[in-house]
């Protein structure tokens, strides 16, 4: 499984991806983020799904960028083209994968800003090649193992937050997922794009670099539970247990 997260704020976009690859009983690490940085032309793609499908679609897409990148002036143009390449891979491989018992599966988060975009954009691209735009009402999207990281974001994140705050929320969302499953883990890759900068800052972090944040958060959670104003719940501890009458 995978954990990939994209967050859109009024100040720009934050992305975070784990690197764990699980194949049967074997686990390895591999980068799941593809970035493009050119003059007034920056975007990233994060993927969740079959690695072979991802690598083939990215390879095809890279060739398109080399030949006609200048024709993409808004991010949705690039999103449409990547969707087109995913459909091409589906035409070539989907039936063979299905015969082998594998589902054709590739979800993508694509974020960035091209020269005619008024602000950075964030999209969720489905395996069928269609997409939705992530807007400020729900300013984040997770692909892969999404259930455990959602509560942190829903409780704490808003479109008005700073990029620094969003990055902290992103890490806590990843951390909640990491401790709950065994197929999401360090190292992690982060991408940050501020408004009108047209440059994605990319960084990899190891467990050792960020472990102190996990420990800090764990201790704060324990402290918050101890200090929780929950006297009314404590009343249940004082209730007498009434036994069931004998039959």
ROMARVO-947493 format. One record per residue (C-alpha): residue number from 1; residue in three letters; x, y, z. Coordinates in steps of 0.02 Angstrom, whole numbers, plus 32768, in hexadecimal, padded with zeros to 4 digits. Each point is the difference from the previous one (the first is absolute). Example, Ala and Ser with C-alpha at 12.3 -4.5 7.8 and 13.67 -1.06 7.14 Angstrom:
<ketis>
KETI	nr	rest	xx	yy	zz
KETI	1	ala	8267	7F1F	8186;
KETI	2	ser	8045	80AC	7FDF;
</ketis>
This chain:
<ketis>
KETI	nr	rest	xx	yy	zz
KETI	1	unk	8000	8000	8000;
KETI	2	unk	8031	80B7	7FF8;
KETI	3	unk	7FE6	80A4	8059;
KETI	4	unk	8000	809B	7F91;
KETI	5	unk	7FB4	80A5	8039;
KETI	6	unk	7FE3	80A6	7FA9;
KETI	7	unk	7FC9	809E	805B;
KETI	8	unk	7FC7	80A4	7FB1;
KETI	9	unk	8005	80A1	8066;
KETI	10	unk	7FED	80B7	7FD4;
KETI	11	unk	80BE	800A	8004;
KETI	12	unk	8029	7F6C	7F8F;
KETI	13	unk	8008	7F43	7FFE;
KETI	14	unk	8051	7F7C	806F;
KETI	15	unk	8018	7F4A	7FD1;
KETI	16	unk	8042	7F6B	8063;
KETI	17	unk	801F	7F4D	7FCB;
KETI	18	unk	8045	7F66	8054;
KETI	19	unk	807B	7F8F	7FA3;
KETI	20	unk	7FCF	7F51	803B;
KETI	21	unk	7FE8	7F7F	7F77;
KETI	22	unk	7FB7	7F57	8032;
KETI	23	unk	8008	7F6B	7F8B;
KETI	24	unk	7FC6	7F5F	804E;
KETI	25	unk	806D	7FEA	809A;
KETI	26	unk	8086	8079	7FC4;
KETI	27	unk	800A	80B9	8029;
KETI	28	unk	806C	8081	7FA8;
KETI	29	unk	8005	80BD	7FEC;
KETI	30	unk	7FDD	8062	7F61;
KETI	31	unk	7FD8	80B3	7FD6;
KETI	32	unk	7F49	8021	7FD9;
KETI	33	unk	8010	80B8	7FD0;
KETI	34	unk	8029	8040	7F52;
KETI	35	unk	8027	80BB	7FF3;
KETI	36	unk	8015	807E	7F73;
KETI	37	unk	8052	80AA	8020;
KETI	38	unk	800F	8077	7F6E;
KETI	39	unk	7FEB	80BA	7FE8;
KETI	40	unk	7F4E	802D	8035;
KETI	41	unk	7FDA	7F48	7FF2;
KETI	42	unk	8005	7F8E	8099;
KETI	43	unk	7F9B	7F69	8034;
KETI	44	unk	800C	7F58	8058;
KETI	45	unk	7FAB	7F57	7FED;
KETI	46	unk	7FEA	7F86	8091;
KETI	47	unk	7FB9	7F54	7FDD;
KETI	48	unk	7FAF	7F6D	8058;
KETI	49	unk	7FE5	7F5A	7FA9;
KETI	50	unk	805E	7F7E	7F9C;
KETI	51	unk	80B6	8035	7FF1;
KETI	52	unk	800F	7FBA	7F4F;
KETI	53	unk	7F6C	8068	7FC6;
KETI	54	unk	8047	809B	8054;
KETI	55	unk	80AE	7FEE	7FB4;
KETI	56	unk	7FBD	7FE1	7F51;
KETI	57	unk	7F86	8093	8007;
KETI	58	unk	8087	8075	8044;
KETI	59	unk	8079	7FC8	7F77;
KETI	60	unk	7F80	8024	7F78;
KETI	61	unk	7FD4	80A6	8050;
KETI	62	unk	80B7	8033	800E;
KETI	63	unk	8014	7FE8	7F44;
KETI	64	unk	7F68	806F	7FE3;
KETI	65	unk	804A	8088	806F;
KETI	66	unk	80A3	7FFA	7FA0;
KETI	67	unk	7FA6	8017	7F5A;
KETI	68	unk	7F75	807C	8025;
KETI	69	unk	800D	8040	80B2;
KETI	70	unk	7FEB	80B3	7FC4;
KETI	71	unk	7F4E	7FD8	7FCA;
KETI	72	unk	7FCD	7FEA	80B6;
KETI	73	unk	7FD5	80AD	8042;
KETI	74	unk	7F87	7FCB	8089;
KETI	75	unk	8015	7F6F	8076;
KETI	76	unk	7F62	7FA8	7FC7;
KETI	77	unk	8050	7FEF	7F53;
KETI	78	unk	808B	7F97	804E;
KETI	79	unk	7F81	7F9F	8069;
KETI	80	unk	7F9C	7FD6	7F64;
KETI	81	unk	809E	7FC5	7FA8;
KETI	82	unk	8035	7F91	8090;
KETI	83	unk	7F51	7FB7	8004;
KETI	84	unk	8011	7FDD	7F46;
KETI	85	unk	80A2	7FA0	8020;
KETI	86	unk	7FAF	7F9A	808B;
KETI	87	unk	7F75	7FCF	7F87;
KETI	88	unk	8084	7FCF	7F81;
KETI	89	unk	8052	7F8E	8080;
KETI	90	unk	7F55	7FB9	8029;
KETI	91	unk	7FE3	7FD6	7F49;
KETI	92	unk	80A5	7FA5	7FFB;
KETI	93	unk	8004	7FA8	80A9;
KETI	94	unk	7F56	7FFC	8056;
KETI	95	unk	7FC3	7F5B	7FB6;
KETI	96	unk	80A5	7FAA	8024;
KETI	97	unk	8000	803F	80B3;
KETI	98	unk	7F4D	7FC6	8019;
KETI	99	unk	802B	7F52	7FBE;
KETI	100	unk	808A	7FFA	8083;
KETI	101	unk	7F88	8030	808C;
KETI	102	unk	803B	80B4	8010;
KETI	103	unk	7F93	809C	7FF8;
KETI	104	unk	8033	808F	7F8F;
KETI	105	unk	8014	8084	8085;
KETI	106	unk	8056	80A9	8000;
KETI	107	unk	7FC2	8097	8060;
KETI	108	unk	8063	80A1	7FF2;
KETI	109	unk	800D	80A6	805C;
KETI	110	unk	803D	8089	7F8D;
KETI	111	unk	8028	80AD	8041;
KETI	112	unk	8058	8097	7FBA;
KETI	113	unk	7FF4	80A6	7FA6;
KETI	114	unk	801C	8024	7F48;
KETI	115	unk	8011	80AA	7FAF;
KETI	116	unk	7F47	801F	7FE0;
KETI	117	unk	7FC3	7FBE	80A9;
KETI	118	unk	7FCF	808E	8074;
KETI	119	unk	8033	7F96	8097;
KETI	120	unk	8044	7F52	8023;
KETI	121	unk	7F85	7F75	7FD8;
KETI	122	unk	7FE8	7F53	804B;
KETI	123	unk	7FAA	7F6D	7FAA;
KETI	124	unk	7FD1	7F4B	8025;
KETI	125	unk	8010	7F96	7F62;
KETI	126	unk	7FA4	7F5A	7FF9;
KETI	127	unk	803C	7F61	7FA7;
KETI	128	unk	7F7F	801F	7F77;
KETI	129	unk	8054	80A6	7FD5;
KETI	130	unk	7F7A	8074	8045;
KETI	131	unk	8024	8079	808D;
KETI	132	unk	7FBD	8075	8085;
KETI	133	unk	804C	80A1	803F;
KETI	134	unk	8025	8010	80BA;
KETI	135	unk	7FB0	80A2	803D;
KETI	136	unk	8004	8064	80A1;
KETI	137	unk	7F63	7FAF	8048;
KETI	138	unk	805F	7F5D	801C;
KETI	139	unk	80B3	8038	7FE1;
KETI	140	unk	8057	7F58	8001;
KETI	141	unk	7FFF	7F56	7FAC;
KETI	142	unk	8050	7F5A	8032;
KETI	143	unk	801E	7F6B	7F8E;
KETI	144	unk	8031	7F54	803B;
KETI	145	unk	7FE5	7FDC	80B7;
KETI	146	unk	7F8E	8092	8027;
KETI	147	unk	7F97	7FD2	8097;
KETI	148	unk	8078	801B	8090;
KETI	149	unk	8044	80AA	7FC9;
KETI	150	unk	7F58	8051	7FDD;
KETI	151	unk	7FCD	802C	80B4;
KETI	152	unk	809B	806A	8021;
KETI	153	unk	7FE1	8067	7F64;
KETI	154	unk	7F45	8013	8018;
KETI	155	unk	8017	803B	80B3;
KETI	156	unk	8091	8077	7FE5;
KETI	157	unk	8016	8039	7F4B;
KETI	158	unk	7FB0	8090	7FA2;
KETI	159	unk	801E	805A	7F5C;
KETI	160	unk	803A	809B	8060;
KETI	161	unk	8095	7FAA	8052;
KETI	162	unk	80B5	8027	7FDA;
KETI	163	unk	806C	7F87	7F9D;
KETI	164	unk	8065	7FDB	809D;
KETI	165	unk	7F63	7FD2	8060;
KETI	166	unk	7FC1	7F96	7F6E;
KETI	167	unk	80A5	7FA3	7FF9;
KETI	168	unk	7FF3	7FD9	80BA;
KETI	169	unk	7F50	7FBE	7FE7;
KETI	170	unk	803C	7F99	7F6C;
KETI	171	unk	8086	7FAD	8069;
KETI	172	unk	7F88	7FDA	8090;
KETI	173	unk	7F87	7FB3	7F82;
KETI	174	unk	808B	7F92	7FBD;
KETI	175	unk	8039	7FD4	80B0;
KETI	176	unk	7F50	7FCA	8032;
KETI	177	unk	7FFD	7F8F	7F68;
KETI	178	unk	80AF	7FBC	801B;
KETI	179	unk	7FDE	7FC4	80B1;
KETI	180	unk	7F5B	7FB0	7FCB;
KETI	181	unk	8039	7F98	7F6A;
KETI	182	unk	809E	7FA3	7FCC;
KETI	183	unk	8004	8031	7F49;
KETI	184	unk	801F	80BD	8016;
KETI	185	unk	80A7	803A	8043;
KETI	186	unk	8098	8071	7FF8;
KETI	187	unk	8059	804D	7FAA;
KETI	188	unk	7F85	8084	7FC4;
KETI	189	unk	800A	807C	7F72;
KETI	190	unk	7FB5	80AE	8010;
KETI	191	unk	7FDB	8081	7F79;
KETI	192	unk	7FD2	80B5	801E;
KETI	193	unk	7FC8	8082	7F80;
KETI	194	unk	7FD9	80B0	8039;
KETI	195	unk	7F92	8074	7F99;
KETI	196	unk	8050	8045	7F62;
KETI	197	unk	80AC	7FBA	802B;
KETI	198	unk	7FFD	7F83	7F6F;
KETI	199	unk	807C	7F93	805D;
KETI	200	unk	7FDB	7F62	8062;
KETI	201	unk	806F	7FE6	8098;
KETI	202	unk	801D	7F45	8018;
KETI	203	unk	804B	7FAC	809A;
KETI	204	unk	8013	7F4F	8043;
KETI	205	unk	7FF8	7FDD	80BB;
KETI	206	unk	8038	7F65	805E;
KETI	207	unk	7FB2	7FB6	809C;
KETI	208	unk	8093	803D	8069;
KETI	209	unk	7FE6	80B4	7FCA;
KETI	210	unk	7F48	8005	8030;
KETI	211	unk	7FF0	7F84	808E;
KETI	212	unk	8007	808B	8083;
KETI	213	unk	7F61	804C	7FB4;
KETI	214	unk	7FA4	7F5A	8010;
KETI	215	unk	8038	7FEF	80B4;
KETI	216	unk	7FCD	80B4	8028;
KETI	217	unk	7F54	7FE4	7FB4;
KETI	218	unk	7FE6	7F5D	805E;
KETI	219	unk	8029	8052	80A7;
KETI	220	unk	7F8E	8094	7FDB;
KETI	221	unk	7F71	7F8A	7FD6;
KETI	222	unk	8017	7FA2	80A4;
KETI	223	unk	8007	80A4	8060;
KETI	224	unk	7F63	8040	7FA8;
KETI	225	unk	7FA1	7F61	802F;
KETI	226	unk	8035	8011	80B6;
KETI	227	unk	7FC6	80B6	8003;
KETI	228	unk	7F5E	7FE0	7FA1;
KETI	229	unk	7F6C	8055	8059;
KETI	230	unk	7F9D	7F5F	8007;
KETI	231	unk	7FB9	7FF8	80B0;
KETI	232	unk	7F58	7FCC	7FBD;
KETI	233	unk	8051	7F65	7FB3;
KETI	234	unk	8053	7FD9	80A7;
KETI	235	unk	7F54	7FF4	804F;
KETI	236	unk	7FE9	7F5A	7FA8;
KETI	237	unk	808C	7FB8	806A;
KETI	238	unk	7F9A	801C	809E;
KETI	239	unk	7F64	7FA5	7FC8;
KETI	240	unk	7FD8	7F5F	8058;
KETI	241	unk	7FF5	7F67	7F94;
KETI	242	unk	7F54	7FB2	8014;
KETI	243	unk	800A	7F44	7FE7;
KETI	244	unk	7F85	7FA8	7F91;
KETI	245	unk	7F7D	7FA1	8063;
KETI	246	unk	8012	7F44	8008;
KETI	247	unk	7F9A	7FA4	7F7F;
</ketis>
